[in-house]
Amino acid sequence: MARLPSPHHSGRCWRPRGCSRKLRHDAARAAARRAEDAVHHERTERNDRAACLISKHWKAGQLCLIPADAFFEPRYDDTAKSTRWRIGLADGEPFAIAGLWRSWPDGAVSFTMPTMAAGDHPLMQRFHKPGDEKRGVVILPRDTWDDWLRCKDPEEARTFLRLNPADAMTAEPAPLPPHQKTRPDEQTA
């Protein structure tokens, strides 16, 4: 059975055991350099099938698990300003989000998360701007992790892609603390 590395900093970021900060930094830097290729969410509906299947990483079965104990989405309530919400499993357990990975010539590794249409999902439809398409990440049940990682057939992998039931999830406001201005004498070199 696949095991998740321990989450680091309550879902804000994570680092697998043995993964150096330099590797994370190098991967982030490489992804930023290739912003045009850095897709945050890969659409997975049949009408976007070509985009998903064209991806050589999808075809190659470069599937991964993205460990988390929460993910964050913006929610708009009758205003133009959003509030950040923390979304996790109702039982509070860590989970794995379905992912695709790729490596870069400089050795960096990056990943993307398939998302599903969530316009009819009782929980996920509440997030993102009014009028924008509603989407949600794919949380894989623990008993499917090994099957997901071993899957090399894009059509079989597609069968794993579904939204988690709303009653198995929880959401709560998690606004960021206000930005504090740093005085020049407090800055470090």
Backbone as a printed PyTorch tensor [residue, N CA C, xyz], in Angstrom:
tensor([[[  0.8530,  -1.1800,   0.0000],
         [  0.0000,   0.0000,   0.0000],
         [  0.8900,   1.2310,   0.0000]],

        [[  0.5990,   2.1760,  -0.8460],
         [  1.3600,   3.4250,  -0.9000],
         [  1.1340,   4.2190,   0.3770]],

        [[  2.1770,   4.8820,   0.8530],
         [  2.0610,   5.7190,   2.0530],
         [  2.3280,   7.1570,   1.6910]],

        [[  1.5870,   8.0390,   2.2990],
         [  1.8070,   9.4650,   2.1060],
         [  2.9250,   9.9360,   3.0100]],

        [[  3.7900,  10.8120,   2.5140],
         [  4.7280,  11.4570,   3.4200],
         [  3.9440,  12.3330,   4.3910]],

        [[  4.5310,  12.6010,   5.5190],
         [  3.8620,  13.4780,   6.4840],
         [  3.6820,  14.8580,   5.8860]],

        [[  2.4920,  15.4610,   5.9840],
         [  2.3070,  16.8180,   5.4900],
         [  3.1840,  17.7840,   6.2720]],

        [[  3.5860,  18.8430,   5.6450],
         [  4.4460,  19.8500,   6.2560],
         [  3.6860,  21.1620,   6.2870]],

        [[  3.5400,  21.7710,   7.4140],
         [  2.8510,  23.0570,   7.5800],
         [  1.3780,  23.0050,   7.2130]],

        [[  0.6550,  22.0520,   7.7010],
         [ -0.8060,  21.9820,   7.5850],
         [ -1.3360,  22.1520,   6.1730]],

        [[ -0.7490,  21.4970,   5.2010],
         [ -1.2840,  21.5080,   3.8540],
         [ -0.8380,  22.6750,   3.0070]],

        [[ -0.1530,  23.6570,   3.5860],
         [  0.2980,  24.7900,   2.7710],
         [  1.3960,  24.3610,   1.8220]],

        [[  2.2930,  23.5490,   2.3130],
         [  3.3180,  22.9760,   1.4440],
         [  3.7030,  21.6440,   2.0520]],

        [[  4.3150,  20.8060,   1.2740],
         [  4.7410,  19.5190,   1.7880],
         [  6.0550,  19.1810,   1.1540]],

        [[  6.7890,  18.3190,   1.8450],
         [  8.0760,  17.8980,   1.3450],
         [  8.2450,  16.4390,   1.7230]],

        [[  8.3320,  15.5520,   0.7210],
         [  8.5420,  14.1460,   1.0550],
         [  9.8210,  13.9680,   1.8630]],

        [[  9.8250,  12.9600,   2.7350],
         [ 11.0450,  12.6730,   3.4980],
         [ 12.1950,  12.4670,   2.5290]],

        [[ 13.3370,  13.0480,   2.8490],
         [ 14.5090,  12.9080,   2.0110],
         [ 14.5700,  13.9220,   0.8810]],

        [[ 13.5390,  14.7320,   0.7110],
         [ 13.5220,  15.7430,  -0.3500],
         [ 14.0990,  17.0350,   0.2130]],

        [[ 15.1690,  17.4880,  -0.3400],
         [ 15.8090,  18.6880,   0.1960],
         [ 15.0380,  19.9400,  -0.1810]],

        [[ 15.2260,  20.9790,   0.6120],
         [ 14.6160,  22.2650,   0.2920],
         [ 15.1200,  22.7630,  -1.0620]],

        [[ 16.3990,  22.4630,  -1.3810],
         [ 16.9610,  22.8820,  -2.6590],
         [ 16.1850,  22.2590,  -3.8160]],

        [[ 15.8330,  20.9680,  -3.6960],
         [ 15.0670,  20.3140,  -4.7520],
         [ 13.7300,  21.0100,  -4.9380]],

        [[ 13.0440,  21.3180,  -3.8020],
         [ 11.7750,  22.0270,  -3.9090],
         [ 11.9840,  23.3870,  -4.5580]],

        [[ 13.0420,  24.1050,  -4.1420],
         [ 13.3150,  25.4280,  -4.6990],
         [ 13.6480,  25.3310,  -6.1780]],

        [[ 14.4910,  24.3540,  -6.5380],
         [ 14.8490,  24.1780,  -7.9480],
         [ 13.6130,  23.8520,  -8.7850]],

        [[ 12.7500,  23.0020,  -8.2540],
         [ 11.5330,  22.6470,  -8.9880],
         [ 10.6420,  23.8660,  -9.1530]],

        [[ 10.5130,  24.6700,  -8.1030],
         [  9.6820,  25.8750,  -8.1870],
         [ 10.2780,  26.8660,  -9.1780]],

        [[ 11.5910,  27.0320,  -9.1390],
         [ 12.2510,  27.9550, -10.0550],
         [ 12.0910,  27.4870, -11.4970]],

        [[ 12.2580,  26.1920, -11.7280],
         [ 12.1110,  25.6570, -13.0790],
         [ 10.6830,  25.8430, -13.5840]],

        [[  9.7210,  25.6030, -12.7000],
         [  8.3190,  25.7710, -13.0950],
         [  8.0250,  27.2300, -13.4120]],

        [[  8.5780,  28.1430, -12.6380],
         [  8.3460,  29.5660, -12.9010],
         [  8.9520,  29.9820, -14.2350]],

        [[ 10.1230,  29.4250, -14.5520],
         [ 10.7550,  29.7620, -15.8380],
         [  9.9050,  29.2870, -16.9990]],

        [[  9.1650,  28.2370, -16.7730],
         [  8.3470,  27.6910, -17.8410],
         [  6.8710,  27.9230, -17.5470]],

        [[  6.5400,  29.1350, -17.1690],
         [  5.1660,  29.4530, -16.7610],
         [  4.1570,  29.1110, -17.8480]],

        [[  4.5600,  29.2260, -19.0960],
         [  3.6220,  28.9160, -20.1690],
         [  3.2570,  27.4350, -20.1780]],

        [[  4.1190,  26.5840, -19.6170],
         [  3.8410,  25.1540, -19.5500],
         [  3.2830,  24.7320, -18.2010]],

        [[  3.3550,  25.6090, -17.2200],
         [  2.9190,  25.2420, -15.8680],
         [  1.4110,  25.3800, -15.7720]],

        [[  0.7100,  24.2870, -15.9650],
         [ -0.7450,  24.2750, -15.9200],
         [ -1.1370,  23.8080, -14.5320]],

        [[ -1.9410,  24.6010, -13.8230],
         [ -2.3250,  24.2360, -12.4650],
         [ -3.3410,  23.1020, -12.4550]],

        [[ -4.2480,  23.1020, -13.3920],
         [ -5.2940,  22.0820, -13.3980],
         [ -5.4800,  21.5780, -14.8230]],

        [[ -5.4550,  20.2730, -14.9810],
         [ -5.6770,  19.6390, -16.2810],
         [ -7.1490,  19.2560, -16.3680]],

        [[ -7.8380,  19.7800, -17.3550],
         [ -9.2580,  19.4650, -17.5100],
         [ -9.4230,  18.0260, -17.9690]],

        [[-10.4740,  17.3690, -17.5020],
         [-10.5910,  15.9390, -17.7610],
         [-11.9120,  15.5050, -18.3660]],

        [[-12.8130,  16.3990, -18.7020],
         [-14.0950,  15.9780, -19.2650],
         [-13.9080,  15.4570, -20.6850]],

        [[-14.8700,  14.7250, -21.1480],
         [-14.8010,  14.1610, -22.5020],
         [-14.6360,  15.2390, -23.5610]],

        [[-15.2690,  16.4200, -23.3790],
         [-15.1220,  17.4620, -24.3940],
         [-13.7220,  18.0580, -24.3910]],

        [[-12.9380,  17.7940, -23.3520],
         [-11.5520,  18.2270, -23.3040],
         [-10.6160,  17.0310, -23.4740]],

        [[-11.1680,  15.9400, -23.9600],
         [-10.4170,  14.6990, -24.0600],
         [ -9.1310,  14.8690, -24.8560]],

        [[ -9.1920,  15.5920, -25.9530],
         [ -8.0030,  15.7540, -26.7840],
         [ -6.8750,  16.4100, -26.0010]],

        [[ -7.1910,  17.4430, -25.2180],
         [ -6.1590,  18.1290, -24.4440],
         [ -5.5160,  17.1840, -23.4460]],

        [[ -6.3240,  16.3270, -22.8380],
         [ -5.8120,  15.4040, -21.8390],
         [ -4.9950,  14.2910, -22.4910]],

        [[ -5.4890,  13.7330, -23.5720],
         [ -4.8020,  12.6150, -24.1930],
         [ -3.6000,  13.0440, -25.0190]],

        [[ -3.5650,  14.2870, -25.4580],
         [ -2.4130,  14.7800, -26.2020],
         [ -1.2010,  14.8740, -25.2940]],

        [[ -1.4430,  15.1440, -24.0400],
         [ -0.3540,  15.2800, -23.0890],
         [  0.4820,  14.0040, -23.0610]],

        [[  1.7540,  14.1350, -23.4110],
         [  2.6020,  12.9350, -23.4270],
         [  2.7740,  12.3610, -22.0260]],

        [[  2.5980,  13.1760, -21.0190],
         [  2.7450,  12.7040, -19.6450],
         [  1.5280,  11.8810, -19.2290]],

        [[  0.3580,  12.2770, -19.7180],
         [ -0.8560,  11.4820, -19.4700],
         [ -0.7270,  10.1530, -20.1950]],

        [[ -0.3360,  10.2100, -21.4740],
         [ -0.1920,   8.9830, -22.2630],
         [  0.8690,   8.0540, -21.6860]],

        [[  1.9300,   8.6320, -21.1390],
         [  3.0180,   7.8230, -20.5870],
         [  2.6750,   7.2580, -19.2130]],

        [[  1.5330,   7.6190, -18.6710],
         [  1.1430,   7.1140, -17.3620],
         [  1.9870,   7.6660, -16.2370]],

        [[  2.4230,   8.9090, -16.3730],
         [  3.2360,   9.5440, -15.3350],
         [  2.3130,  10.0850, -14.2450]],

        [[  1.6920,   9.1480, -13.5480],
         [  0.7100,   9.4900, -12.5230],
         [  1.4010,   9.5550, -11.1690]],

        [[  0.9070,  10.4220, -10.3120],
         [  1.4830,  10.5550,  -8.9810],
         [  0.3870,  10.8480,  -7.9690]],

        [[  0.7520,  10.7750,  -6.7090],
         [ -0.1220,  11.1490,  -5.6080],
         [  0.4060,  12.4470,  -5.0140]],

        [[ -0.4800,  13.3810,  -4.7870],
         [ -0.1060,  14.6470,  -4.1700],
         [ -0.6640,  14.6160,  -2.7460]],

        [[  0.2110,  14.4140,  -1.7540],
         [ -0.2790,  14.2860,  -0.3850],
         [ -0.7470,  15.6310,   0.1570]],

        [[ -1.8170,  15.5920,   0.9460],
         [ -2.3520,  16.8230,   1.5310],
         [ -3.2020,  16.4780,   2.7430]],

        [[ -3.3540,  17.4530,   3.6070],
         [ -4.3630,  17.3120,   4.6410],
         [ -5.4550,  18.3470,   4.4270]],

        [[ -5.2570,  19.1930,   3.4180],
         [ -6.2650,  20.1800,   3.0300],
         [ -5.8320,  20.8150,   1.7130]],

        [[ -6.7820,  21.4510,   1.0320],
         [ -6.4650,  22.3340,  -0.0840],
         [ -7.3190,  23.5720,   0.1090]],

        [[ -6.9870,  24.6330,  -0.5810],
         [ -7.6220,  25.9250,  -0.3540],
         [ -8.2500,  26.4490,  -1.6380]],

        [[ -9.4310,  27.0280,  -1.5080],
         [-10.1510,  27.5930,  -2.6430],
         [-10.7600,  28.9350,  -2.2330]],

        [[-10.9140,  29.8640,  -3.1920],
         [-11.5620,  31.1440,  -2.8830],
         [-13.0810,  31.0290,  -2.9400]],

        [[-13.7460,  31.6710,  -1.9920],
         [-15.2110,  31.7110,  -1.9830],
         [-15.6530,  33.1590,  -1.9590]],

        [[-16.5980,  33.4930,  -2.8270],
         [-17.1330,  34.8440,  -2.9470],
         [-18.5500,  34.8590,  -2.3790]],

        [[-18.8000,  35.7350,  -1.4170],
         [-20.1290,  35.8640,  -0.8130],
         [-20.6500,  37.2790,  -1.0330]],

        [[-21.4590,  37.4840,  -2.0370],
         [-22.1160,  38.7680,  -2.3050],
         [-21.1620,  39.9550,  -2.3840]],

        [[-19.8890,  39.7280,  -2.5850],
         [-18.9320,  40.8180,  -2.7400],
         [-17.9550,  40.4450,  -3.8410]],

        [[-17.1790,  41.4040,  -4.2470],
         [-16.1580,  41.1340,  -5.2560],
         [-14.8910,  40.5830,  -4.6030]],

        [[-14.8580,  40.5590,  -3.2760],
         [-13.6830,  40.0770,  -2.5620],
         [-13.9100,  38.6410,  -2.0970]],

        [[-12.8790,  37.8330,  -2.2330],
         [-13.0080,  36.4290,  -1.8460],
         [-12.4500,  36.1840,  -0.4540]],

        [[-12.8820,  35.0790,   0.1220],
         [-12.3290,  34.5770,   1.3710],
         [-11.7450,  33.2110,   1.0750]],

        [[-10.5510,  32.9770,   1.5770],
         [ -9.9110,  31.6780,   1.3860],
         [-10.5840,  30.6600,   2.3080]],

        [[-10.9050,  29.4840,   1.7530],
         [-11.5080,  28.4030,   2.5240],
         [-10.5940,  27.2000,   2.4990]],

        [[-10.5250,  26.5080,   3.6120],
         [ -9.7600,  25.2750,   3.7640],
         [-10.7300,  24.1080,   3.5730]],

        [[-10.3670,  23.1730,   2.6850],
         [-11.2160,  22.0290,   2.3790],
         [-10.4230,  20.7590,   2.6580]],

        [[-11.0310,  19.8500,   3.3820],
         [-10.3740,  18.5930,   3.7040],
         [-11.3940,  17.4890,   3.8560]],

        [[-10.9440,  16.3670,   4.3570],
         [-11.8400,  15.2490,   4.6020],
         [-12.5470,  15.4440,   5.9380]],

        [[-13.7840,  15.0120,   6.0160],
         [-14.5800,  15.1780,   7.2270],
         [-13.9450,  14.4890,   8.4290]],

        [[-13.2300,  13.3860,   8.1970],
         [-12.6050,  12.6670,   9.3110],
         [-11.2510,  13.2570,   9.7030]],

        [[-10.7910,  14.2910,   8.9840],
         [ -9.5360,  14.9630,   9.3100],
         [ -8.2840,  14.2180,   8.8790]],

        [[ -8.4410,  13.0750,   8.2380],
         [ -7.2910,  12.2770,   7.8080],
         [ -6.5950,  12.9190,   6.6090]],

        [[ -5.2730,  12.7080,   6.4700],
         [ -4.5900,  13.1420,   5.2500],
         [ -5.1180,  12.3400,   4.0590]],

        [[ -4.9240,  12.8750,   2.8660],
         [ -5.4420,  12.2250,   1.6670],
         [ -4.4800,  12.4300,   0.5210]],

        [[ -4.8090,  11.8640,  -0.6210],
         [ -3.9810,  12.0050,  -1.8180],
         [ -4.8360,  12.5470,  -2.9510]],

        [[ -4.3060,  13.5510,  -3.6230],
         [ -4.9390,  14.1390,  -4.8020],
         [ -4.2830,  13.5060,  -6.0280]],

        [[ -5.0920,  13.1140,  -6.9990],
         [ -4.5590,  12.5510,  -8.2400],
         [ -3.6910,  13.5940,  -8.9320]],

        [[ -2.5530,  13.1610,  -9.4430],
         [ -1.6570,  14.0890, -10.1190],
         [ -0.9550,  13.4590, -11.3030]],

        [[ -0.3840,  14.3180, -12.1320],
         [  0.5020,  13.9440, -13.2280],
         [  1.8350,  14.6300, -12.9720]],

        [[  2.9380,  13.9560, -13.2480],
         [  4.2450,  14.5670, -13.0430],
         [  5.0190,  14.6330, -14.3470]],

        [[  6.0140,  15.4960, -14.3460],
         [  6.9320,  15.5800, -15.4800],
         [  8.2820,  16.0110, -14.9780]],

        [[  9.3040,  15.6150, -15.6950],
         [ 10.6530,  16.0570, -15.3490],
         [ 11.1330,  17.0170, -16.4300]],

        [[ 12.0320,  17.8950, -16.0240],
         [ 12.5800,  18.9170, -16.9080],
         [ 14.0380,  18.5900, -17.1880]],

        [[ 14.5900,  19.1120, -18.2860],
         [ 15.9880,  18.8180, -18.6280],
         [ 16.9830,  19.1630, -17.5170]],

        [[ 16.6510,  20.1560, -16.6860],
         [ 17.5830,  20.5330, -15.6150],
         [ 17.4280,  19.6750, -14.3670]],

        [[ 16.5950,  18.6280, -14.4460],
         [ 16.4290,  17.7190, -13.3220],
         [ 15.2700,  18.0520, -12.4050]],

        [[ 14.6520,  19.2000, -12.5850],
         [ 13.5130,  19.5770, -11.7550],
         [ 12.3080,  18.7130, -12.1090]],

        [[ 11.4270,  18.5350, -11.1580],
         [ 10.1990,  17.7770, -11.3590],
         [  9.0280,  18.6740, -10.9790]],

        [[  7.9820,  18.6760, -11.7940],
         [  6.7830,  19.4450, -11.4660],
         [  5.5660,  18.5440, -11.6560]],

        [[  4.4400,  18.9990, -11.1660],
         [  3.2260,  18.2050, -11.2700],
         [  2.0320,  19.1050, -11.5270]],

        [[  0.9510,  18.4790, -11.9840],
         [ -0.3200,  19.1530, -12.1970],
         [ -1.4210,  18.2640, -11.6340]],

        [[ -2.5670,  18.8480, -11.3580],
         [ -3.6920,  18.1010, -10.7930],
         [ -4.8440,  18.0690, -11.7820]],

        [[ -5.3420,  16.8800, -12.1400],
         [ -6.5710,  16.8310, -12.9410],
         [ -7.7250,  17.4110, -12.1190]],

        [[ -8.6120,  18.1200, -12.7560],
         [ -9.8010,  18.6270, -12.0740],
         [-11.0430,  18.1970, -12.8400]],

        [[-12.1450,  18.1880, -12.1410],
         [-13.4240,  17.7830, -12.7180],
         [-14.4140,  18.9320, -12.5990]],

        [[-15.3680,  18.9630, -13.5070],
         [-16.4430,  19.9470, -13.4220],
         [-17.1830,  19.7340, -12.1040]],

        [[-17.4520,  20.8310, -11.3920],
         [-18.0770,  20.7350, -10.0690],
         [-19.3200,  21.6030,  -9.9540]],

        [[-19.9180,  21.9810, -11.0710],
         [-21.0940,  22.8400, -11.0430],
         [-22.2800,  22.2350, -10.3110]],

        [[-22.3600,  20.9020, -10.2580],
         [-23.4600,  20.2260,  -9.5640],
         [-23.0330,  19.6300,  -8.2260]],

        [[-21.7850,  19.8190,  -7.8410],
         [-21.2960,  19.2520,  -6.5840],
         [-21.7620,  20.1290,  -5.4260]],

        [[-22.4440,  19.5810,  -4.4220],
         [-23.0100,  20.3930,  -3.3440],
         [-22.0000,  21.2750,  -2.6000]],

        [[-20.7560,  20.8340,  -2.4790],
         [-19.7540,  21.6330,  -1.7790],
         [-18.9050,  22.4590,  -2.7450]],

        [[-18.3190,  21.8290,  -3.7400],
         [-17.3430,  22.5080,  -4.5990],
         [-17.9670,  23.5690,  -5.5000]],

        [[-19.2590,  23.5410,  -5.7270],
         [-19.9000,  24.5590,  -6.5580],
         [-19.8880,  25.9280,  -5.8880]],

        [[-19.5860,  25.9930,  -4.5980],
         [-19.6030,  27.2560,  -3.8550],
         [-18.3240,  28.0650,  -4.0050]],

        [[-17.3200,  27.5180,  -4.6890],
         [-16.0180,  28.1760,  -4.7560],
         [-15.7410,  28.7730,  -6.1300]],

        [[-14.8680,  29.7300,  -6.1470],
         [-14.4510,  30.5180,  -7.3070],
         [-15.4860,  31.5980,  -7.6160]],

        [[-15.1360,  32.4960,  -8.5090],
         [-15.9790,  33.6600,  -8.8010],
         [-17.3450,  33.2610,  -9.3430]],

        [[-18.3780,  34.0370,  -8.9720],
         [-19.7050,  33.7870,  -9.5660],
         [-19.6060,  33.8920, -11.0840]],

        [[-20.2190,  32.9580, -11.7630],
         [-20.1950,  32.9580, -13.2240],
         [-19.0210,  32.1890, -13.8060]],

        [[-17.9530,  31.9650, -13.0220],
         [-16.8170,  31.1760, -13.5030],
         [-17.1540,  29.6920, -13.4120]],

        [[-16.4960,  28.9160, -14.2430],
         [-16.6660,  27.4720, -14.2040],
         [-16.2250,  26.9360, -12.8410]],

        [[-17.0010,  26.0530, -12.2730],
         [-16.6910,  25.4570, -10.9730],
         [-15.9750,  24.1310, -11.2030]],

        [[-14.8270,  23.9460, -10.5310],
         [-14.0110,  22.7520, -10.7210],
         [-13.5280,  22.2480,  -9.3700]],

        [[-13.2150,  20.9810,  -9.3090],
         [-12.7040,  20.3940,  -8.0770],
         [-11.6070,  19.3930,  -8.3610]],

        [[-10.6860,  19.2490,  -7.4090],
         [ -9.6000,  18.2740,  -7.5490],
         [-10.1410,  16.8720,  -7.2970]],

        [[ -9.3830,  15.8860,  -7.7310],
         [ -9.7640,  14.4830,  -7.5820],
         [ -9.0300,  13.9190,  -6.3640]],

        [[ -9.7960,  13.6220,  -5.3020],
         [ -9.2410,  12.9750,  -4.1220],
         [ -9.4070,  11.4730,  -4.3130]],

        [[ -8.2830,  10.7710,  -4.3290],
         [ -8.3290,   9.3290,  -4.5600],
         [ -8.5630,   8.5870,  -3.2420]],

        [[ -9.5070,   7.6400,  -3.2160],
         [ -9.6810,   6.8120,  -2.0210],
         [ -8.3840,   6.0460,  -1.7270]],

        [[ -8.0740,   5.8830,  -0.4710],
         [ -6.8270,   5.2350,  -0.0450],
         [ -6.6280,   3.8650,  -0.6940]],

        [[ -7.6960,   3.0930,  -0.8560],
         [ -7.5500,   1.7450,  -1.4230],
         [ -7.2870,   1.7410,  -2.9280]],

        [[ -7.2410,   2.9080,  -3.5730],
         [ -6.9480,   2.9700,  -5.0100],
         [ -5.5620,   3.5570,  -5.3060]],

        [[ -4.8320,   3.9580,  -4.2850],
         [ -3.5420,   4.6200,  -4.5200],
         [ -2.5830,   3.7700,  -5.3480]],

        [[ -2.3960,   2.5110,  -4.9580],
         [ -1.4680,   1.6460,  -5.7000],
         [ -1.9360,   1.4370,  -7.1340]],

        [[ -3.2390,   1.2200,  -7.3250],
         [ -3.7700,   1.0290,  -8.6800],
         [ -3.5360,   2.2710,  -9.5360]],

        [[ -3.7330,   3.4570,  -8.9690],
         [ -3.4970,   4.7180,  -9.6890],
         [ -2.0360,   4.8180, -10.1080]],

        [[ -1.1410,   4.5370,  -9.1940],
         [  0.2880,   4.6630,  -9.4910],
         [  0.7600,   3.6550, -10.5320]],

        [[  0.1610,   2.4750, -10.5670],
         [  0.5540,   1.4380, -11.5330],
         [ -0.1230,   1.5920, -12.8900]],

        [[ -1.1680,   2.3780, -12.9700],
         [ -1.9570,   2.4910, -14.1980],
         [ -1.1390,   3.1360, -15.3160]],

        [[ -1.1070,   2.5040, -16.4690],
         [ -0.3760,   3.0380, -17.6280],
         [ -1.2950,   3.3110, -18.8150]],

        [[ -2.5730,   2.9790, -18.6850],
         [ -3.5330,   3.1690, -19.7670],
         [ -4.3640,   4.4270, -19.4980]],

        [[ -4.2980,   5.4410, -20.3780],
         [ -5.0500,   6.6850, -20.1500],
         [ -6.5510,   6.4700, -19.9600]],

        [[ -7.1390,   5.5420, -20.6940],
         [ -8.5800,   5.3150, -20.5470],
         [ -8.8940,   4.6710, -19.1970]],

        [[ -8.0460,   3.7790, -18.7470],
         [ -8.2480,   3.1990, -17.4140],
         [ -8.0310,   4.2560, -16.3350]],

        [[ -7.0230,   5.0820, -16.5040],
         [ -6.7560,   6.1450, -15.5280],
         [ -7.9540,   7.0860, -15.4220]],

        [[ -8.6090,   7.3200, -16.5280],
         [ -9.7840,   8.2040, -16.5360],
         [-10.8880,   7.6840, -15.6010]],

        [[-10.9450,   6.3680, -15.3970],
         [-11.9960,   5.8040, -14.5370],
         [-11.8050,   6.1750, -13.0640]],

        [[-10.6180,   6.6220, -12.6870],
         [-10.3510,   7.0460, -11.3110],
         [-10.8430,   8.4770, -11.0530]],

        [[-11.0980,   9.2160, -12.1160],
         [-11.3510,  10.6480, -11.9940],
         [-12.8120,  10.9470, -11.6800]],

        [[-13.0640,  11.1980, -10.4090],
         [-14.4010,  11.6010,  -9.9600],
         [-14.2440,  12.4230,  -8.6830]],

        [[-15.2130,  13.2650,  -8.4340],
         [-15.1720,  14.1050,  -7.2430],
         [-15.5300,  13.3000,  -6.0010]],

        [[-14.9290,  13.6700,  -4.9030],
         [-15.2370,  13.0440,  -3.6220],
         [-16.6460,  13.4440,  -3.2000]],

        [[-17.4130,  12.5600,  -2.5690],
         [-18.7570,  12.9420,  -2.1110],
         [-18.6960,  14.0960,  -1.1130]],

        [[-19.6250,  15.0250,  -1.2310],
         [-19.6380,  16.2100,  -0.3690],
         [-19.7450,  15.8420,   1.1020]],

        [[-20.4850,  14.7890,   1.4400],
         [-20.6490,  14.4320,   2.8530],
         [-19.3850,  13.8270,   3.4650]],

        [[-18.3940,  13.5110,   2.6420],
         [-17.1160,  13.0090,   3.1410],
         [-16.0870,  14.1270,   3.2780]],

        [[-16.5220,  15.3720,   3.0040],
         [-15.6140,  16.5200,   3.0190],
         [-16.0970,  17.5630,   4.0220]],

        [[-15.1870,  18.4290,   4.3940],
         [-15.5200,  19.5450,   5.2670],
         [-14.8450,  20.7980,   4.7250]],

        [[-15.4550,  21.9440,   4.9760],
         [-14.8840,  23.2110,   4.5230],
         [-15.1200,  24.2620,   5.5970]],

        [[-14.1170,  25.1340,   5.7530],
         [-14.2380,  26.2030,   6.7310],
         [-13.4230,  27.4020,   6.2650]],

        [[-13.8440,  28.6170,   6.6540],
         [-13.0550,  29.7940,   6.2880],
         [-11.6540,  29.6860,   6.8850]],

        [[-10.6660,  30.0740,   6.1040],
         [ -9.2710,  30.0600,   6.5500],
         [ -8.5630,  31.2730,   5.9590]],

        [[ -9.0220,  32.4860,   6.3400],
         [ -8.4170,  33.6730,   5.7470],
         [ -6.9390,  33.7920,   6.1090]],

        [[ -6.1880,  34.3530,   5.1960],
         [ -4.7810,  34.6090,   5.4690],
         [ -4.6800,  35.7510,   6.4730]],

        [[ -3.6660,  35.7460,   7.3290],
         [ -3.5030,  36.8790,   8.2310],
         [ -3.1590,  38.1320,   7.4270]],

        [[ -3.4970,  39.3120,   7.9520],
         [ -3.1800,  40.5430,   7.2210],
         [ -1.6790,  40.6580,   6.9850]],

        [[ -1.3300,  41.2030,   5.8530],
         [  0.0760,  41.3990,   5.4970],
         [  0.6780,  42.4590,   6.4150]],

        [[  1.7810,  42.1390,   7.0310],
         [  2.4700,  43.0690,   7.9210],
         [  3.5890,  43.7500,   7.1490]],

        [[  3.6190,  45.0600,   7.1940],
         [  4.7230,  45.7850,   6.5660],
         [  5.9480,  45.6630,   7.4610]],

        [[  7.0830,  45.4180,   6.8460],
         [  8.3270,  45.2960,   7.5770],
         [  9.0340,  46.6340,   7.5810]],

        [[  9.4530,  47.0420,   8.7760],
         [ 10.2190,  48.2850,   8.8670],
         [ 11.6090,  48.0460,   8.3430]],

        [[ 12.2370,  49.0430,   7.6940],
         [ 13.5810,  48.8550,   7.1300],
         [ 14.5900,  48.3380,   8.1490]],

        [[ 14.4990,  48.7480,   9.4300],
         [ 15.4810,  48.3020,  10.4180],
         [ 15.2290,  46.8520,  10.8540]],

        [[ 14.0910,  46.2380,  10.4550],
         [ 13.8110,  44.8500,  10.7890],
         [ 14.2090,  43.8900,   9.6740]],

        [[ 14.5500,  44.4000,   8.5110],
         [ 14.9130,  43.5420,   7.3930],
         [ 16.2630,  42.9110,   7.6390]],

        [[ 16.4040,  41.6810,   7.1990],
         [ 17.6810,  41.0010,   7.3180],
         [ 18.3440,  40.9390,   5.9520]],

        [[ 19.6330,  40.8830,   5.9750],
         [ 20.3920,  40.8660,   4.7150],
         [ 20.3470,  39.5290,   4.0720]]])
